[in-house]
Amino acid sequence: MKLNVIAQPTASEHDVLSKVIVVEHDAQTLAALKSFFEECKLVGYRASPESAPSILGANIDLGAIFLSETDSNGRDCFTLVKALHMARPDLPVFMRLAPGHAPDDLPEEVSKALTGVYASGDYAYVKELIETYLFSRHYPSEFVSEIKAMTLAGVQASFKGMQVEVEQPYIVKDKLIYGELFSLIPLESNWCRGYMMLQTEEQKILDIIRAKKTSVHTPEPTFLHVNAVLGELSNMVWGSFKNRYGLKSLQEGLGQVRVEIPIIVNHMRKYISFGSDDPQLCFKFTVTDPDGKLDSSVLYQKFIFSLDWAPEKYDESNQNVNELVSSGELELF
């Protein structure tokens, strides 16, 4: 499904963006949103009231939904608000109020489905909403760069002779699972604790295995071999993470109660929850056959640090390493 891009911010390759859907008919508001989104590192995709529900069903990597209280004919969009919220209750929905209207003028069931409302032109408040619900978590750019490099090396090693491309890193608020298969592995250091998740489609990875472009060589590969490839890739990234950031010593936790949060998976709805509404860091890797004989395969990588996240300690750790390098105690090679 093709979407009309209304805002594409200029960003370095390690800036973290977020993708949002916009259901808006007013030309002046659209022009203002374009400039505002680019300033706030939001990629805006425009949708009509009729197409918005189907777009939500086709895209998993979204941060929020923006829409106006009324459509181009002056009719309210309350039914649409409730439908969007029902389809994706994990996504924040921000509504631009009609001129002269106040939040109290909205029906109660509509207000409950909205994350925030704003008056036309009040982008200072919209920025507060974005910082609260989308960018409430800071991911240091150097950390983003390192994670991207670690995973890219792992994907290239896993799929031999294939081209690998990675998109701009972005923030997601949804909790949907892409494809039929995902791996989950804990990540932990002295400044973070959570999970890494890889999601993909089974059949396309199976085709790559059959083409002998992985470490698996068997005349009749099955889904078990797909599991092995994804598991090996997860272990490679985990190993790189461990080598770069270290793991917490088991001794640190002795005598202490460690916080744990249940992970809930709803297979029918392709939904997974880690017990937190914190925004997740996401990378999208596309694996392509340079000979054009195989369909492209997509891997989504998400980082969910729902148990501990202290990026200021990461910055301190990097500073200590830099000081050791400067003093000559550590040598880069």
N, C-alpha and C positions, 0 to 999 in steps of 0.2 A: 504494500500500500504506500503510495507516494504522498509525502507531506510537504506542504509549502513552508519553507524556512523563512521566518520573518526577522530573526536576529541570530547572528553568528559572531560572537565576540572574538576579538583578536587575543590570542593567548600563546604563551610559550608551551612547548610540548609537555611540560610537567605541571602546568596550571590545572587545577581541578575545576571542572565545569559541572553544570546540571542541566538536564533537558526538561523542558516544560511544554505542556499543551496550552494553547490560547484559543478560546472561543469568544471572539470579539468582532463586532460589526462596524464600530465607529472608526473612521479613517484617522481622525485626529488622535484618538487613543492608541491606535495601532502604531502610529509614527512615534508617539511618546514612549510606548512600551519597547519599541525597537532600540532606542537610545538607552533606555533604562536597563534593559536586559544585557546589552553589551557591556555596560558599566559594571553590572553585578555578576558577570560571568555566567549568564544563562543563555542556553541555546533555545530559541523559541520556535515552536511549530504551530502553525495556524490550522484549526479544524472548524468545520461547520457544526451547528448543533445536531444535525442529522448524522454526521460521520464520527463525532466524538466517541460514542460508546464502542463502536467497532474498532476505532484506533486504540482504545485502551485494551481491547482484547488482543491486539496484534503487537503491542510494544510493552516490554517489561522494564525497560531501563529509564524510568521517568522520575522526576523529582517533585512535580506539583502540577496543578491545573489552575489556570486563570480563566475566568469567564465574566461576562457582564450580566447584570440583573435582568435585562430585557434583550430580545433579539432585534433584528433590523425592522421588524413590523411593530415594535413596541409591546410585544407580548412577553410576559414574564418567563424566565427559564427555570422555574422552581422544579418542574417535573424532571428536567435534565439534571439539575443538581442532585436530586435524590437518586436518580439512576446511576450517575457517575459515582456517587458515594457508595452505593450498594455494590457496584461492580468492583471498585477498588477502594475499600475503606481505609487502606494504609496510606493513600496519597492525600496530601494537603490540598484543599480546594479554597482558592481565594476569589471572592466576588467583588466586582466594581458595582457600587450602588448606583441606581438611577438618580439623576439630578433631583434634589429636594427630598430624597428618601434617607431614612436613618436606620441603623441596625434593628431598632425596636419595631420597625414597620414590617419586618420579615416574619412569615409564619414560623412557629416554634420548631416544626419538623425540618424546615429548611435551615434554620439557624444551627440546629444540631449537626447537620451534614456539612456545614462550612467550618473551615479552620480559621478564616479571618475575612473581614469585609473592609472595604476602603472607599472613600469618596474619590471622584474623578480628580486626577492631578495630585493626590496626596501620596506621592512616591516616597516620601520620607518614612511614612508609616509602612508602606509596602516593603521597604528595605528592612525595616525592623522584623516584619513577618518572615522574610527570606532568611535573615540571619538567625532567627529563632528556630525555624523549622527545616531549613535546607542546609545552611552553613554553620550550624551550631557547633560542629566539630571541626577542629583545625587539623589538617593533614600536612605536615611539613613537606615542602617541595622536594627537598633532598631525599626524604623517605619515599615519596612517590616515585622519584627517579630510580632509586635503588630497587624497589619492588618491581617496577616495570622491567628493568634490566635483568633481574633474577629470573622472572617468569619468561621473558622473551628467550633467554638462553635455554631454559628448560623446554619450551615448546619447540624450538628449533632442533634440539637434540632428540626430542621424542618423535618428530615427523621429518624424516630424512628426505632431502631432495625436494621439499615443499617450501613455498614462499610463505612467510609469516608477516602479517601486518597487525599493528596494534593502534587502536583509536585513542583519541584524547581521553585521559582519565576523567571520570565524572562521579558525581554523587547521586545515589539513588535512595528513594524512600520506600519503594515497593518491596514486597516480600515474595514475589513470584519466582518460580523455578522455570528455567528455560530448558527445553528438551526433556528426555526421559531419564537422564543420568546425571547424578552429581556426586562429587566426593567432598568430604568434610574432614578437616584435620585441625587440631588445636594449635594455636601459636601463642607463645608466651615468652616474655622477657621481663627485665626489671622495670619496664615502663609501659607494657601493654599485655593484655591477655584476652584472647578471643578465638576466632576461627577464620580459616580460609576455606572458601567454597569454590569449586570449579563445576561448571554446568555445561553440558553439551548434548548433541544428538547421537544416539547409538549407531544408527545405520551409516552415517557419513564417516564416523571413525572406523567402522567395520570395513567400509570400502577402501580406506587408506591402508588398513592392515592387509587386506587381500592384494593390494598393489605392491606389497612388500616395502613399504616406506616407513615402517616402524621397526622396533627391535624384536617384534614377534614374528616368527617364521613357522607357519604351520599350514598344511594343505587345506584345512577346513576350519578357519577361525570362527568363533562363536562370540556371544555377548560376554562370556567370561574373559576372553582376550581383550575386549574393549575395556572391561573393568581393570584389567592388568595395566593397560597403557595409561589410563587415567590415574590409577593408583601410583604408578611409577613417576608420572609427571608431578603429582602432589608431593611425593616424597622428595623429589629433586628440589622443588621450591622450598619445602620445609627445611631441607638440609642447608640451602643457601641462607635462609632466614636465620637458622640456628648459628651458622658460622659467622654471619654478619652482626647479629644482635645478641647472641648468647641466649641461653635458657635459664630460667630461675632455678636456683639450687633447690633440691627437694628438702634440704635441711631448713630452708627459710620457712617452710610451711608447717614444720613439726610443732605440735602444741597449739596451732592456730586453726580456727575454723575458716575454710576457704569458701567464698561465695560461689554458688552454682545456680544457674538459671535453666529451667527445662527448655528443651528445643522441641517445638511442636511442628509436625509435618502433616499437612492435609493433602493426600495424593490426588484426590478427585479435583481439587481446585488448584493444584500445583503451587501450593502455598507453604512457606516455611517461616517460622518465627523464632527468633533467638531471645525473646523476652525483653526486647529493647526497641524503642522507636528512634534510636540514634541513626543518623544517615550513614550509609555504607559506601565505602570506596570501591569503585568498580572499574575493571578493565575489560575491553572486548578485543579478543584475538581472532583473526580470520586466517585460516590455513588454506592456501590455494595451490593447486597442481599447476606448475608452469607449462606442462604439456597440454593442459586443457582436457584431460581424460576423466578427471574426477570432479565432482561437485565441491564447491568450497565448504569448509566446515568451520563453525563458529564455536569458540570457547569463551564463556563469561567467567570472570574471576571476581569474587567479592570478598572483601575483608570486613568482618564483623567483630569489632573489639567491644563486646557488650559487657565484659567482666572487669576490665581495667583499661584505662587510657590516660596516659600522662605524657603528652608530647613535649612538655617542658624538660622532662628527664631525658628524652631523646636528644634534644638540643644540647643539654649539658654533656651527655655522653659524647656527642660529636665534637664538642668544644675541647673535651679532655683528650680525645684522640688527636685533634689538630695541634694541641699544645705539645703532645709527646712527639709528634712528627717534627714540629718546629725546633724542639730541643735536641733532636737527634736520637732520642730513645727508641723511636719507631722509624722505620724506613719504608717508604712506598716503593713497590717494584712492579 
